[in-house]
Amino acid sequence: MNFEQLRIVFLGTPDFAVASLDALVQAGANVVAVVTAPDKPAGRGMQLQQPAVKVYATAHEIPVLQPEKLKDAGFIETLRSYNADIQVVVAFRMLPEAVWNMPPMGTINVHASLLPQYRGAAPINWAIMNGEQESGVTTFKLQHAIDTGNVLLQKKVAIADEDTAGTLHDKLMTAGAQLLVDTIKGITNGTLQEQPQRDSGELKHAPKIFKEDTRINWKQSARDVQNFIRGLSPYPAAFTMLEGKMIKVYHSHFVIEAHGRYSNVIFGSPYKDVVYETDHSSYLRFATPDGWVYIDELQQEGKKRMGIGDFLRGFRNPNP
């Protein structure tokens, strides 16, 4: 069987998955159906919004399945009726074994890290938050334990100092789409052999990020705070409190500088003793033990996202 004859079912939901689906379609793959999340209300009007993958599939006349529950017997029966040779999963929820073990050639996942590092739901965010200089994408076969299946192909992607989770997302989205096409072609022509994941050294994980995980700890080093902000921008965004109001921080830069504003060793809550300075026109900076983090772009609760100059024109420091 050649690449074009292979019957493929694609499972995914957001824009990250669309790039991979489009790469398959443009390469001439036979995508017989798409499985994606149900439409959900969103926006101020709470109108139903279609997942990005559904929008793409509909435009290309690919049948779309949107099960509420992946273990539903009716969905399983419908999925089986497409007689897929192989399934592809990109940015989708956990699959029950009845789904991932259905096609004779198994199910392939595209993961936004160099497995086994950064297994989990948020590999892009955690790689930047941890200050990594390199990430990548991996294609692998699904099995029982999450993100532990045999590796098919990997591609490294450099992380630039100015990268955020958003820009790295786009780099990995593009790299992953091409890697997926190469993977399926390699499987069909017999040139690709799966290999077990190799645990070399300490494994770093990428668990789901919740709102309480996104508060900035100014008692970390300036570089660590900078990486934290980059790794959460633009979503879900790092935040701090400023004069009793929450601000989300999207872009910043830091300067290492001895300032004597407080000791390098501070006891108690990491969210107390926040020290900031501003000239009311061009900068807002927060002290860390080894320097300053300057805020470049932010959003105050209830207001729009803006550059620091626009923000400071309306900000009044009660202790100038």
C-alpha positions as CSV (number, residue, x, y, z in Angstrom):
1,M,0.0,0.0,0.0
2,N,1.4,3.4,-0.9
3,F,1.0,6.8,0.9
4,E,-2.0,7.9,-1.1
5,Q,-4.0,4.7,-0.6
6,L,-3.6,4.7,3.2
7,R,-7.0,5.4,4.9
8,I,-6.3,7.9,7.6
9,V,-8.6,9.2,10.4
10,F,-7.3,12.4,12.0
11,L,-8.0,13.4,15.6
12,G,-7.4,17.0,16.7
13,T,-8.9,20.3,17.7
14,P,-6.9,23.6,17.7
15,D,-4.9,25.5,15.2
16,F,-1.8,23.5,16.1
17,A,-3.5,20.4,14.7
18,V,-4.8,22.2,11.6
19,A,-1.2,22.6,10.3
20,S,-0.7,18.8,10.5
21,L,-4.0,18.1,8.8
22,D,-3.3,20.5,6.1
23,A,0.1,19.0,5.5
24,L,-1.4,15.6,5.0
25,V,-4.1,16.9,2.6
26,Q,-1.5,18.9,0.6
27,A,0.7,15.8,0.4
28,G,-2.1,13.8,-1.2
29,A,-3.1,11.7,1.8
30,N,-6.5,10.0,2.0
31,V,-8.0,11.5,5.1
32,V,-11.3,9.7,5.3
33,A,-12.6,11.4,8.5
34,V,-11.8,13.9,11.2
35,V,-12.6,13.5,15.0
36,T,-12.7,16.8,16.9
37,A,-14.3,18.4,20.0
38,P,-17.9,19.5,20.1
39,D,-18.8,23.1,19.2
40,K,-18.6,25.3,22.3
41,P,-20.0,28.7,23.2
42,A,-17.4,31.4,23.3
43,G,-17.0,35.2,23.3
44,R,-19.3,37.8,24.9
45,G,-22.3,36.6,23.0
46,M,-21.6,33.0,24.0
47,Q,-22.3,31.9,20.4
48,L,-21.3,28.4,19.4
49,Q,-17.8,28.3,17.9
50,Q,-16.5,25.5,15.7
51,P,-13.1,23.9,16.5
52,A,-10.4,25.0,14.0
53,V,-10.0,21.4,12.8
54,K,-13.7,21.2,12.0
55,V,-13.6,24.5,10.1
56,Y,-10.7,23.2,7.9
57,A,-12.3,19.7,7.4
58,T,-15.6,21.1,6.4
59,A,-14.0,23.4,3.9
60,H,-12.2,20.4,2.4
61,E,-15.3,18.2,2.5
62,I,-13.9,15.7,5.0
63,P,-16.5,14.0,7.2
64,V,-16.4,15.3,10.8
65,L,-17.2,13.4,14.0
66,Q,-17.7,15.4,17.3
67,P,-18.4,12.9,20.1
68,E,-19.2,14.1,23.6
69,K,-17.7,10.9,25.0
70,L,-15.0,8.9,23.2
71,K,-16.3,5.6,24.8
72,D,-19.8,6.1,23.4
73,A,-20.8,2.9,21.6
74,G,-22.4,4.8,18.7
75,F,-19.2,6.8,18.2
76,I,-17.0,3.7,18.3
77,E,-19.3,2.0,15.7
78,T,-19.2,5.0,13.4
79,L,-15.5,5.4,13.7
80,R,-14.9,1.7,12.9
81,S,-17.1,2.1,9.8
82,Y,-14.4,4.3,8.2
83,N,-12.0,1.3,8.1
84,A,-8.9,3.4,8.9
85,D,-5.5,1.8,8.3
86,I,-3.9,4.3,10.7
87,Q,-5.0,7.1,12.9
88,V,-3.2,10.4,13.7
89,V,-3.6,12.4,16.9
90,V,-2.5,16.0,17.2
91,A,-3.4,18.2,20.2
92,F,-6.4,16.1,21.3
93,R,-7.7,14.6,24.5
94,M,-6.8,11.2,25.9
95,L,-8.1,8.3,23.9
96,P,-9.5,5.1,25.3
97,E,-7.9,1.9,24.1
98,A,-11.0,1.1,22.1
99,V,-10.1,4.1,19.9
100,W,-6.3,4.1,19.7
101,N,-6.0,0.4,19.3
102,M,-8.6,0.2,16.5
103,P,-6.7,0.6,13.2
104,P,-4.4,-2.3,12.2
105,M,-1.4,0.1,11.8
106,G,-2.0,1.8,15.1
107,T,-2.3,5.4,16.1
108,I,0.4,8.0,15.7
109,N,0.7,11.1,18.0
110,V,2.6,14.3,17.2
111,H,4.0,15.7,20.5
112,A,5.6,19.1,20.9
113,S,8.7,18.0,22.7
114,L,11.7,15.7,22.3
115,L,10.3,12.7,24.1
116,P,10.9,11.4,26.7
117,Q,11.4,14.9,28.0
118,Y,8.3,17.0,28.7
119,R,5.7,14.4,28.7
120,G,2.3,16.0,29.5
121,A,-0.2,18.6,28.5
122,A,2.0,21.8,28.3
123,P,5.4,20.9,26.8
124,I,5.8,24.2,25.0
125,N,5.2,26.3,28.1
126,W,7.4,24.3,30.4
127,A,10.3,24.2,28.0
128,I,10.6,28.0,28.0
129,M,9.7,28.4,31.7
130,N,12.6,26.1,32.4
131,G,15.0,28.1,30.3
132,E,15.6,25.5,27.6
133,Q,17.5,26.5,24.5
134,E,16.2,23.6,22.5
135,S,12.9,21.9,22.0
136,G,11.4,19.8,19.1
137,V,8.7,17.5,17.9
138,T,8.2,13.8,18.1
139,T,6.0,11.3,16.3
140,F,5.3,8.2,18.3
141,K,2.9,5.2,18.5
142,L,0.3,5.5,21.2
143,Q,0.2,2.9,24.0
144,H,-1.4,2.6,27.5
145,A,0.9,5.0,29.4
146,I,0.6,8.7,28.3
147,D,3.4,9.9,26.0
148,T,5.5,6.7,26.4
149,G,5.0,4.9,23.1
150,N,7.8,4.0,20.7
151,V,9.4,6.9,18.8
152,L,9.1,7.1,15.1
153,L,10.8,10.4,14.2
154,Q,12.1,13.5,16.0
155,K,13.1,17.0,14.8
156,K,15.0,19.5,17.0
157,V,14.0,23.2,17.1
158,A,16.1,25.9,18.6
159,I,14.5,28.2,21.2
160,A,15.6,31.9,20.8
161,D,16.0,34.2,23.8
162,E,13.1,36.3,22.5
163,D,10.8,33.3,21.9
164,T,7.5,33.1,23.9
165,A,5.2,30.1,24.1
166,G,3.3,31.7,21.2
167,T,6.2,31.9,18.8
168,L,7.6,28.5,19.8
169,H,4.1,27.1,19.3
170,D,4.2,28.3,15.7
171,K,7.7,26.9,15.1
172,L,6.8,23.5,16.4
173,M,3.5,23.5,14.6
174,T,5.2,23.9,11.3
175,A,8.0,21.4,12.2
176,G,5.4,18.8,13.5
177,A,3.3,19.0,10.3
178,Q,6.2,18.1,8.1
179,L,7.5,15.5,10.5
180,L,4.0,13.8,10.4
181,V,4.0,13.5,6.6
182,D,7.6,12.2,6.7
183,T,6.6,9.7,9.4
184,I,3.6,8.2,7.5
185,K,5.5,8.0,4.2
186,G,8.4,6.3,6.1
187,I,5.9,3.7,7.6
188,T,4.3,3.0,4.2
189,N,7.5,2.6,2.3
190,G,9.1,0.5,5.0
191,T,12.1,2.8,5.7
192,L,11.0,3.8,9.2
193,Q,11.3,1.6,12.3
194,E,9.9,2.6,15.7
195,Q,12.3,2.7,18.6
196,P,11.6,2.6,22.4
197,Q,12.0,5.9,24.2
198,R,15.3,6.2,26.0
199,D,15.3,7.7,29.5
200,S,18.6,9.4,29.7
201,G,19.1,11.3,32.9
202,E,16.5,13.4,34.8
203,L,13.1,13.5,33.1
204,K,11.4,16.9,33.0
205,H,7.6,16.9,32.9
206,A,5.0,19.2,31.4
207,P,1.8,19.0,33.5
208,K,-1.3,21.0,32.8
209,I,-1.0,24.7,33.9
210,F,-3.8,26.1,36.2
211,K,-4.4,29.8,37.0
212,E,-2.8,29.4,40.5
213,D,0.4,28.3,38.8
214,T,0.7,31.5,36.8
215,R,1.5,34.1,39.5
216,I,4.9,35.6,39.3
217,N,7.3,35.0,42.2
218,W,9.5,38.1,42.3
219,K,11.9,36.3,44.7
220,Q,13.2,34.2,41.9
221,S,16.2,35.4,39.8
222,A,15.5,38.0,37.1
223,R,16.2,35.5,34.4
224,D,13.9,32.9,35.9
225,V,11.1,35.5,36.1
226,Q,11.7,36.4,32.5
227,N,11.5,32.8,31.4
228,F,8.3,32.4,33.4
229,I,6.7,35.3,31.7
230,R,7.9,34.1,28.2
231,G,6.7,30.6,28.9
232,L,3.2,31.7,29.7
233,S,2.8,34.3,26.9
234,P,0.3,34.8,25.3
235,Y,-1.7,32.2,27.1
236,P,-2.6,31.7,29.9
237,A,-0.2,34.7,30.8
238,A,1.8,35.3,33.9
239,F,0.3,37.7,36.4
240,T,1.2,39.8,39.4
241,M,-0.7,42.2,41.8
242,L,0.0,45.9,41.5
243,E,-1.6,48.2,44.0
244,G,-4.4,45.7,44.6
245,K,-5.2,45.0,41.0
246,M,-4.1,42.0,38.9
247,I,-2.0,42.7,35.8
248,K,-1.1,40.0,33.2
249,V,2.4,40.4,31.8
250,Y,3.0,39.4,28.1
251,H,6.5,40.9,27.4
252,S,9.4,42.0,29.6
253,H,13.1,42.3,29.7
254,F,15.6,42.1,32.6
255,V,18.7,43.7,33.9
256,I,21.1,42.2,36.4
257,E,22.0,44.9,38.9
258,A,22.7,45.2,42.6
259,H,20.1,47.5,44.0
260,G,19.9,46.7,47.7
261,R,16.2,46.9,47.9
262,Y,16.0,43.7,49.8
263,S,18.2,40.8,50.8
264,N,19.0,37.9,48.5
265,V,17.5,35.6,51.2
266,I,13.9,36.5,52.0
267,F,11.7,34.4,54.2
268,G,7.9,34.0,54.2
269,S,5.5,34.1,51.3
270,P,7.0,34.5,47.8
271,Y,4.2,36.9,47.0
272,K,4.8,39.5,49.7
273,D,7.4,42.2,49.8
274,V,6.9,43.0,46.1
275,V,9.1,46.0,45.2
276,Y,8.5,48.1,42.1
277,E,9.6,51.4,40.7
278,T,8.3,53.6,37.8
279,D,9.1,57.0,36.3
280,H,5.4,57.3,35.3
281,S,6.2,57.6,31.6
282,S,8.6,55.0,30.3
283,Y,9.3,52.2,32.7
284,L,7.7,50.0,35.3
285,R,10.2,47.6,36.9
286,F,10.0,45.0,39.6
287,A,12.9,44.1,41.9
288,T,14.3,40.5,42.1
289,P,17.1,39.5,44.3
290,D,19.7,40.0,41.6
291,G,18.2,42.8,39.5
292,W,15.1,44.2,37.8
293,V,12.4,42.9,35.5
294,Y,11.0,45.7,33.2
295,I,7.5,45.2,32.0
296,D,7.0,46.0,28.3
297,E,3.5,44.8,27.6
298,L,0.7,44.1,30.0
299,Q,-3.1,44.0,30.6
300,Q,-4.8,45.3,33.7
301,E,-8.0,43.4,34.7
302,G,-11.0,44.9,32.9
303,K,-8.8,46.7,30.3
304,K,-7.2,45.9,27.0
305,R,-3.7,44.7,26.4
306,M,-1.2,47.6,26.0
307,G,2.4,48.7,25.9
308,I,4.0,50.1,29.0
309,G,3.8,53.7,27.8
310,D,0.1,53.6,27.3
311,F,-0.4,51.9,30.7
312,L,1.7,54.4,32.6
313,R,-0.2,57.4,31.2
314,G,-3.2,56.2,33.2
315,F,-1.4,54.7,36.2
316,R,-1.0,56.6,39.5
317,N,1.4,55.3,42.0
318,P,0.1,56.1,45.5
319,N,3.7,56.3,46.8
320,P,5.7,58.2,44.1
